[in-house]
Amino acid sequence: MIPPNQWFDDFQKNMSELLAKTPAADIERTMKTFMTQTFARMDLITREEFDVQAELLARALKRVDALEARIQALEDPVDKPE
């Protein structure tokens, strides 16, 4: 009797070989090529690039807030008459 793990491994191997010989493999390759070309035309960015830009934006917004506070502190003495 074949051990269960060996039987599952053989079954998986046979199914993979069977699918590789069917039109399903050609369809899969065609779809991968089509999707790769479509995504290339969409001008998408990677998650890493997005994260870098999000971090730069957060730092810029923090700096804008600090500059606004400094401007307000400089304007306060001018607004209060003696």
N, C-alpha and C positions, 0 to 999 in steps of 0.2 A: 504494500500500500504506500502511496506517495504521501509524504508529510504535508499538512495543510499549507504551510508557508511556501513550500516548493511548488505545490499545485497552483497557488495564486500567482507566483512569479512566472510560472510557465504560461498560465492563462493570459497574464498581462503581456508577456512577450509575444504570444501568438496573436493577440488582438492588435498590438502595435504593428506587427508585420502585415497583418491583414489590412489594416487601415492605410498603411503606406502604399499598398498596391491598388487602392481604390481611387475613384475620382475625388474622394473627400480630401486626400492629400493635395491634389492639384488645386482644389477650391481653396483650401487653407493657405497655400502659398500665394495664390492670386489675391486673396483678400488681404494678406499681410502686405504685399507689394502695394496694392491700392491704398490701404490705410496709411502706409508710410509716406507715399506720395501726397496724399491729401493733407496729412499733418504738416508736411514740409511746406506746402503752399499756404497754410494757415498762419504762418509766422508766429508760432507758439514759443513760449520760453520754458525752461526747465523749472522745477520747483526750487532748486538751489538759486537760480537767478532771481526768482520772485522773492525769496526770503532775503536776499541781499538788498534788493530794492526796497522792501518793506522796512528793513532795518535803517537804511539811509533816510527814508521818509520819516520814521519815528525820531531819528536824531535831528533832522531839519525842523520838525514841528516843535521839539523841545527847545531848540535854539531860538525859534521864532517867539515862543512863549517867554523865554528869558529876556529877549530884546524888547518885547512889548512891556514887560515889567520895568525894565530900565528906563524906557521912554516915559512911562507913566510916573516913575519916581522923579525924573528930571522935570516933568511938566507940573507936578504938584506944587512946588514952591512958586512957580510962575502964576498959577491959578489963584493962590491965596494972597490977597492984598494985605499989607502990613497995617 
